[in-house]
């Protein structure tokens, strides 16, 4: 299947027909799962993790929300990476210059691997959770 022929719900909302068909597909998946969570379609047995992925995808579309599937190997522009991290592009450039985030140069342009952006985001979230837990401990000690 050609990647450019895939529906990109990141650019538009699903139609009412797509919402209904996604809801039906999600229900069919959930009622046809085997005891171990797998699903057999024809001669092919899908692993529980693939079934979960399909079910999650259909669930999102059934709610009428937008979705885009992107491989982890995709290279992002600095603006796309900044948008994903919810930071400004100049701040992202500082992260790259400080070595907190790796990039590759394509000509004169920086490209950041999606995998690296998601790894950085997970570390940042973990750091925030740790800091919040420490603040809660301090607040409890003060009471």
MODELLER restraints for C-alpha pairs under 7 A, 6 or more apart:
rsr = mdl.restraints
at = mdl.atoms
rsr.add(forms.Gaussian(group=physical.xy_distance, feature=features.Distance(at['CA:8:A'], at['CA:68:A']), mean=5.75, stdev=0.5))
rsr.add(forms.Gaussian(group=physical.xy_distance, feature=features.Distance(at['CA:9:A'], at['CA:66:A']), mean=4.71, stdev=0.5))
rsr.add(forms.Gaussian(group=physical.xy_distance, feature=features.Distance(at['CA:9:A'], at['CA:67:A']), mean=4.88, stdev=0.5))
rsr.add(forms.Gaussian(group=physical.xy_distance, feature=features.Distance(at['CA:9:A'], at['CA:68:A']), mean=5.86, stdev=0.5))
rsr.add(forms.Gaussian(group=physical.xy_distance, feature=features.Distance(at['CA:10:A'], at['CA:66:A']), mean=4.99, stdev=0.5))
rsr.add(forms.Gaussian(group=physical.xy_distance, feature=features.Distance(at['CA:10:A'], at['CA:67:A']), mean=4.89, stdev=0.5))
rsr.add(forms.Gaussian(group=physical.xy_distance, feature=features.Distance(at['CA:10:A'], at['CA:68:A']), mean=4.97, stdev=0.5))
rsr.add(forms.Gaussian(group=physical.xy_distance, feature=features.Distance(at['CA:12:A'], at['CA:66:A']), mean=6.68, stdev=0.5))
rsr.add(forms.Gaussian(group=physical.xy_distance, feature=features.Distance(at['CA:13:A'], at['CA:64:A']), mean=6.50, stdev=0.5))
rsr.add(forms.Gaussian(group=physical.xy_distance, feature=features.Distance(at['CA:13:A'], at['CA:65:A']), mean=6.32, stdev=0.5))
rsr.add(forms.Gaussian(group=physical.xy_distance, feature=features.Distance(at['CA:13:A'], at['CA:66:A']), mean=5.56, stdev=0.5))
rsr.add(forms.Gaussian(group=physical.xy_distance, feature=features.Distance(at['CA:14:A'], at['CA:61:A']), mean=6.62, stdev=0.5))
rsr.add(forms.Gaussian(group=physical.xy_distance, feature=features.Distance(at['CA:14:A'], at['CA:64:A']), mean=5.82, stdev=0.5))
rsr.add(forms.Gaussian(group=physical.xy_distance, feature=features.Distance(at['CA:19:A'], at['CA:61:A']), mean=5.72, stdev=0.5))
rsr.add(forms.Gaussian(group=physical.xy_distance, feature=features.Distance(at['CA:19:A'], at['CA:62:A']), mean=4.40, stdev=0.5))
rsr.add(forms.Gaussian(group=physical.xy_distance, feature=features.Distance(at['CA:19:A'], at['CA:63:A']), mean=6.88, stdev=0.5))
rsr.add(forms.Gaussian(group=physical.xy_distance, feature=features.Distance(at['CA:19:A'], at['CA:64:A']), mean=5.87, stdev=0.5))
rsr.add(forms.Gaussian(group=physical.xy_distance, feature=features.Distance(at['CA:20:A'], at['CA:62:A']), mean=6.46, stdev=0.5))
rsr.add(forms.Gaussian(group=physical.xy_distance, feature=features.Distance(at['CA:22:A'], at['CA:58:A']), mean=4.87, stdev=0.5))
rsr.add(forms.Gaussian(group=physical.xy_distance, feature=features.Distance(at['CA:22:A'], at['CA:59:A']), mean=6.97, stdev=0.5))
rsr.add(forms.Gaussian(group=physical.xy_distance, feature=features.Distance(at['CA:22:A'], at['CA:61:A']), mean=6.07, stdev=0.5))
rsr.add(forms.Gaussian(group=physical.xy_distance, feature=features.Distance(at['CA:22:A'], at['CA:62:A']), mean=5.08, stdev=0.5))
rsr.add(forms.Gaussian(group=physical.xy_distance, feature=features.Distance(at['CA:23:A'], at['CA:58:A']), mean=6.54, stdev=0.5))
rsr.add(forms.Gaussian(group=physical.xy_distance, feature=features.Distance(at['CA:23:A'], at['CA:59:A']), mean=6.69, stdev=0.5))
rsr.add(forms.Gaussian(group=physical.xy_distance, feature=features.Distance(at['CA:23:A'], at['CA:62:A']), mean=4.84, stdev=0.5))
rsr.add(forms.Gaussian(group=physical.xy_distance, feature=features.Distance(at['CA:25:A'], at['CA:58:A']), mean=6.86, stdev=0.5))
rsr.add(forms.Gaussian(group=physical.xy_distance, feature=features.Distance(at['CA:26:A'], at['CA:55:A']), mean=5.43, stdev=0.5))
rsr.add(forms.Gaussian(group=physical.xy_distance, feature=features.Distance(at['CA:26:A'], at['CA:58:A']), mean=5.57, stdev=0.5))
rsr.add(forms.Gaussian(group=physical.xy_distance, feature=features.Distance(at['CA:26:A'], at['CA:59:A']), mean=6.40, stdev=0.5))
rsr.add(forms.Gaussian(group=physical.xy_distance, feature=features.Distance(at['CA:29:A'], at['CA:55:A']), mean=6.82, stdev=0.5))
rsr.add(forms.Gaussian(group=physical.xy_distance, feature=features.Distance(at['CA:32:A'], at['CA:39:A']), mean=6.67, stdev=0.5))
rsr.add(forms.Gaussian(group=physical.xy_distance, feature=features.Distance(at['CA:33:A'], at['CA:39:A']), mean=4.91, stdev=0.5))
rsr.add(forms.Gaussian(group=physical.xy_distance, feature=features.Distance(at['CA:37:A'], at['CA:48:A']), mean=4.70, stdev=0.5))
rsr.add(forms.Gaussian(group=physical.xy_distance, feature=features.Distance(at['CA:38:A'], at['CA:45:A']), mean=6.79, stdev=0.5))
rsr.add(forms.Gaussian(group=physical.xy_distance, feature=features.Distance(at['CA:38:A'], at['CA:46:A']), mean=5.53, stdev=0.5))
rsr.add(forms.Gaussian(group=physical.xy_distance, feature=features.Distance(at['CA:38:A'], at['CA:47:A']), mean=4.89, stdev=0.5))
rsr.add(forms.Gaussian(group=physical.xy_distance, feature=features.Distance(at['CA:38:A'], at['CA:48:A']), mean=4.36, stdev=0.5))
rsr.add(forms.Gaussian(group=physical.xy_distance, feature=features.Distance(at['CA:38:A'], at['CA:51:A']), mean=6.41, stdev=0.5))
rsr.add(forms.Gaussian(group=physical.xy_distance, feature=features.Distance(at['CA:39:A'], at['CA:45:A']), mean=5.69, stdev=0.5))
rsr.add(forms.Gaussian(group=physical.xy_distance, feature=features.Distance(at['CA:39:A'], at['CA:46:A']), mean=5.17, stdev=0.5))
rsr.add(forms.Gaussian(group=physical.xy_distance, feature=features.Distance(at['CA:39:A'], at['CA:47:A']), mean=6.95, stdev=0.5))
rsr.add(forms.Gaussian(group=physical.xy_distance, feature=features.Distance(at['CA:39:A'], at['CA:51:A']), mean=6.63, stdev=0.5))
rsr.add(forms.Gaussian(group=physical.xy_distance, feature=features.Distance(at['CA:40:A'], at['CA:46:A']), mean=6.03, stdev=0.5))
rsr.add(forms.Gaussian(group=physical.xy_distance, feature=features.Distance(at['CA:72:A'], at['CA:114:A']), mean=5.43, stdev=0.5))
rsr.add(forms.Gaussian(group=physical.xy_distance, feature=features.Distance(at['CA:72:A'], at['CA:115:A']), mean=5.10, stdev=0.5))
rsr.add(forms.Gaussian(group=physical.xy_distance, feature=features.Distance(at['CA:73:A'], at['CA:113:A']), mean=6.25, stdev=0.5))
rsr.add(forms.Gaussian(group=physical.xy_distance, feature=features.Distance(at['CA:73:A'], at['CA:114:A']), mean=6.39, stdev=0.5))
rsr.add(forms.Gaussian(group=physical.xy_distance, feature=features.Distance(at['CA:73:A'], at['CA:115:A']), mean=6.56, stdev=0.5))
rsr.add(forms.Gaussian(group=physical.xy_distance, feature=features.Distance(at['CA:74:A'], at['CA:113:A']), mean=5.88, stdev=0.5))
rsr.add(forms.Gaussian(group=physical.xy_distance, feature=features.Distance(at['CA:74:A'], at['CA:114:A']), mean=5.71, stdev=0.5))
rsr.add(forms.Gaussian(group=physical.xy_distance, feature=features.Distance(at['CA:75:A'], at['CA:111:A']), mean=5.66, stdev=0.5))
rsr.add(forms.Gaussian(group=physical.xy_distance, feature=features.Distance(at['CA:75:A'], at['CA:112:A']), mean=5.39, stdev=0.5))
rsr.add(forms.Gaussian(group=physical.xy_distance, feature=features.Distance(at['CA:75:A'], at['CA:113:A']), mean=4.45, stdev=0.5))
rsr.add(forms.Gaussian(group=physical.xy_distance, feature=features.Distance(at['CA:75:A'], at['CA:114:A']), mean=6.00, stdev=0.5))
rsr.add(forms.Gaussian(group=physical.xy_distance, feature=features.Distance(at['CA:76:A'], at['CA:111:A']), mean=5.44, stdev=0.5))
rsr.add(forms.Gaussian(group=physical.xy_distance, feature=features.Distance(at['CA:76:A'], at['CA:112:A']), mean=5.09, stdev=0.5))
rsr.add(forms.Gaussian(group=physical.xy_distance, feature=features.Distance(at['CA:76:A'], at['CA:113:A']), mean=5.97, stdev=0.5))
rsr.add(forms.Gaussian(group=physical.xy_distance, feature=features.Distance(at['CA:76:A'], at['CA:114:A']), mean=6.24, stdev=0.5))
rsr.add(forms.Gaussian(group=physical.xy_distance, feature=features.Distance(at['CA:77:A'], at['CA:110:A']), mean=6.68, stdev=0.5))
rsr.add(forms.Gaussian(group=physical.xy_distance, feature=features.Distance(at['CA:77:A'], at['CA:111:A']), mean=5.10, stdev=0.5))
rsr.add(forms.Gaussian(group=physical.xy_distance, feature=features.Distance(at['CA:77:A'], at['CA:112:A']), mean=6.41, stdev=0.5))
rsr.add(forms.Gaussian(group=physical.xy_distance, feature=features.Distance(at['CA:78:A'], at['CA:89:A']), mean=6.35, stdev=0.5))
rsr.add(forms.Gaussian(group=physical.xy_distance, feature=features.Distance(at['CA:78:A'], at['CA:110:A']), mean=6.50, stdev=0.5))
rsr.add(forms.Gaussian(group=physical.xy_distance, feature=features.Distance(at['CA:78:A'], at['CA:111:A']), mean=6.35, stdev=0.5))
rsr.add(forms.Gaussian(group=physical.xy_distance, feature=features.Distance(at['CA:78:A'], at['CA:112:A']), mean=6.72, stdev=0.5))
rsr.add(forms.Gaussian(group=physical.xy_distance, feature=features.Distance(at['CA:79:A'], at['CA:89:A']), mean=5.58, stdev=0.5))
rsr.add(forms.Gaussian(group=physical.xy_distance, feature=features.Distance(at['CA:81:A'], at['CA:112:A']), mean=6.94, stdev=0.5))
rsr.add(forms.Gaussian(group=physical.xy_distance, feature=features.Distance(at['CA:81:A'], at['CA:117:A']), mean=6.60, stdev=0.5))
rsr.add(forms.Gaussian(group=physical.xy_distance, feature=features.Distance(at['CA:82:A'], at['CA:88:A']), mean=5.71, stdev=0.5))
rsr.add(forms.Gaussian(group=physical.xy_distance, feature=features.Distance(at['CA:82:A'], at['CA:89:A']), mean=5.28, stdev=0.5))
rsr.add(forms.Gaussian(group=physical.xy_distance, feature=features.Distance(at['CA:82:A'], at['CA:92:A']), mean=5.82, stdev=0.5))
rsr.add(forms.Gaussian(group=physical.xy_distance, feature=features.Distance(at['CA:85:A'], at['CA:121:A']), mean=6.64, stdev=0.5))
rsr.add(forms.Gaussian(group=physical.xy_distance, feature=features.Distance(at['CA:95:A'], at['CA:101:A']), mean=5.76, stdev=0.5))
rsr.add(forms.Gaussian(group=physical.xy_distance, feature=features.Distance(at['CA:96:A'], at['CA:102:A']), mean=5.96, stdev=0.5))
rsr.add(forms.Gaussian(group=physical.xy_distance, feature=features.Distance(at['CA:96:A'], at['CA:103:A']), mean=6.83, stdev=0.5))
rsr.add(forms.Gaussian(group=physical.xy_distance, feature=features.Distance(at['CA:101:A'], at['CA:116:A']), mean=6.87, stdev=0.5))
rsr.add(forms.Gaussian(group=physical.xy_distance, feature=features.Distance(at['CA:101:A'], at['CA:120:A']), mean=6.99, stdev=0.5))
rsr.add(forms.Gaussian(group=physical.xy_distance, feature=features.Distance(at['CA:102:A'], at['CA:112:A']), mean=6.62, stdev=0.5))
rsr.add(forms.Gaussian(group=physical.xy_distance, feature=features.Distance(at['CA:102:A'], at['CA:116:A']), mean=6.97, stdev=0.5))
rsr.add(forms.Gaussian(group=physical.xy_distance, feature=features.Distance(at['CA:103:A'], at['CA:110:A']), mean=6.09, stdev=0.5))
rsr.add(forms.Gaussian(group=physical.xy_distance, feature=features.Distance(at['CA:103:A'], at['CA:111:A']), mean=5.43, stdev=0.5))
rsr.add(forms.Gaussian(group=physical.xy_distance, feature=features.Distance(at['CA:103:A'], at['CA:112:A']), mean=4.56, stdev=0.5))
rsr.add(forms.Gaussian(group=physical.xy_distance, feature=features.Distance(at['CA:103:A'], at['CA:113:A']), mean=6.99, stdev=0.5))
rsr.add(forms.Gaussian(group=physical.xy_distance, feature=features.Distance(at['CA:104:A'], at['CA:110:A']), mean=5.65, stdev=0.5))
rsr.add(forms.Gaussian(group=physical.xy_distance, feature=features.Distance(at['CA:104:A'], at['CA:111:A']), mean=5.16, stdev=0.5))
rsr.add(forms.Gaussian(group=physical.xy_distance, feature=features.Distance(at['CA:104:A'], at['CA:112:A']), mean=6.38, stdev=0.5))
rsr.add(forms.Gaussian(group=physical.xy_distance, feature=features.Distance(at['CA:105:A'], at['CA:111:A']), mean=6.13, stdev=0.5))
